[in-house]
Amino acid sequence: MTEPDIYLLGRSAREEERLRKQVDELAGEARWLLDQCQIQPGARALEVGCGPQGVLELLSERVGTSGSVVGLDSNESFVASARAHVAERRLTNVAVEHGDARATHLPRASFDVVFCRLVLVNVPRPEQIVAELVSLLRPGGVLASHEADYLSHGCDPPSPAWDRLFAIFQAYNRAKRIDMFVGRRTQRMLRDAGLVDLHVNPVIHVYPHGHHRRSIFLDFIENIRGALVAEGLAKEEELNELTQDLRRHLDDPDTLVVSHLFFQVWGRKPA
Ligand SMILES: C[S@@+](CC[C@H](N)C(=O)[O-])C[C@H]1O[C@@H](n2cnc3c(N)ncnc32)[C@H](O)[C@@H]1O
């Protein structure tokens, strides 16, 4: 039986808005990763955990009118938004389905390309999803992953508010059995699941003043604020104080904000 759905970041309208902006911000590196996969016209592609948009349009362009793309997400509201996006962009070769990445019920060994971005860092037991994705690839097909690792995420000068919020966030992740450092482990998971010809590309950014992702850590805290209080990890007043302090620090143009370390990993299922 599949375990209950535990997804870290919530499913609010604010989170949907954040994900839409993220699509544009990550478009360059997503194109690069998909180029490495050498997707052929006519291919059958899948994006798992596509959210309201994901890379469905980029996959659609690459597989062309003779190919097809499936987007899958466990959040019904994101699925509805992704369907609206597909209709608006007239992506006639894309279908969006509601489903669970851990047990998709999609046909085995039927996709030439499977893509998954920023899903594994937000769920427990990511190996379960990787095994499912590998089973969906046809022999010779390629799996591409873009995953985060909290190793580098931080600011300078250091901020006691960041450090305390990070400790609270880590405690929350630990309780949910979510691996905040899964990025570095993705290559190993793909290899253990049977993929070969594995490649790894690390990606890191700094977020200058005014950049939308400068406040991504605070956005995550806001997404789960209610749960942090409900689960006794922090008091409402403490969170108010810490988030105000951190916002002030991030508003200072002299504060440097360093992104997560992202791991782009791709590999092939043996023919
Ligand atoms: C951080 S968002 C990333 C969205 C998209 N991949 C992107 O990069 O723009 C993670 C997505 O994974 C989805 N998700 C989480 N757990 C899932 C599961 N078990 N099955 C399918 N989708 C899941 C969430 O609903 C959310 O849309």
The ligand as an SDF file (V2000), in Angstrom:
LIG
                    3D

 27 29  0  0  0  0  0  0  0  0999 V2000
    8.8250   22.1210   -5.9270 C   0  0  0  0  0  0  0  0  0  0  0  0
    7.5010   21.6050   -6.9520 S   0  0  0  0  0  0  0  0  0  0  0  0
    8.3300   21.5080   -8.5410 C   0  0  0  0  0  0  0  0  0  0  0  0
    7.3840   21.6040   -9.7190 C   0  0  0  0  0  0  0  0  0  0  0  0
    8.0550   21.4310  -11.0830 C   0  0  0  0  0  0  0  0  0  0  0  0
    8.7710   20.1580  -11.1380 N   0  0  0  0  0  0  0  0  0  0  0  0
    9.0000   22.5490  -11.3820 C   0  0  0  0  0  0  0  0  0  0  0  0
   10.2080   22.3630  -11.2000 O   0  0  0  0  0  0  0  0  0  0  0  0
    8.5440   23.6200  -11.8100 O   0  0  0  0  0  0  0  0  0  0  0  0
    7.2590   19.8800   -6.5860 C   0  0  0  0  0  0  0  0  0  0  0  0
    6.0420   19.2650   -7.2600 C   0  0  0  0  0  0  0  0  0  0  0  0
    6.0140   17.8690   -6.9830 O   0  0  0  0  0  0  0  0  0  0  0  0
    4.6740   17.4940   -6.7650 C   0  0  0  0  0  0  0  0  0  0  0  0
    4.6600   16.2390   -5.9910 N   0  0  0  0  0  0  0  0  0  0  0  0
    5.0370   16.0720   -4.6950 C   0  0  0  0  0  0  0  0  0  0  0  0
    4.8910   14.7730   -4.3320 N   0  0  0  0  0  0  0  0  0  0  0  0
    4.3970   14.1230   -5.4260 C   0  0  0  0  0  0  0  0  0  0  0  0
    4.0290   12.7800   -5.6840 C   0  0  0  0  0  0  0  0  0  0  0  0
    4.1340   11.8240   -4.7480 N   0  0  0  0  0  0  0  0  0  0  0  0
    3.5610   12.4680   -6.9070 N   0  0  0  0  0  0  0  0  0  0  0  0
    3.4480   13.4170   -7.8810 C   0  0  0  0  0  0  0  0  0  0  0  0
    3.7830   14.7090   -7.6880 N   0  0  0  0  0  0  0  0  0  0  0  0
    4.2540   15.0720   -6.4760 C   0  0  0  0  0  0  0  0  0  0  0  0
    4.0600   18.6760   -6.0280 C   0  0  0  0  0  0  0  0  0  0  0  0
    2.6640   18.6600   -6.0730 O   0  0  0  0  0  0  0  0  0  0  0  0
    4.7020   19.8310   -6.7880 C   0  0  0  0  0  0  0  0  0  0  0  0
    3.9450   20.1880   -7.9070 O   0  0  0  0  0  0  0  0  0  0  0  0
  1  2  1  0
  2  3  1  0
  2 10  1  0
  3  4  1  0
  4  5  1  0
  5  6  1  0
  5  7  1  0
  7  8  2  0
  7  9  1  0
 10 11  1  0
 11 12  1  0
 11 26  1  0
 12 13  1  0
 13 14  1  0
 13 24  1  0
 14 15  1  0
 14 23  1  0
 15 16  2  0
 16 17  1  0
 17 18  1  0
 17 23  2  0
 18 19  1  0
 18 20  2  0
 20 21  1  0
 21 22  2  0
 22 23  1  0
 24 25  1  0
 24 26  1  0
 26 27  1  0
M  CHG  2   2   1   9  -1
M  END
$$$$
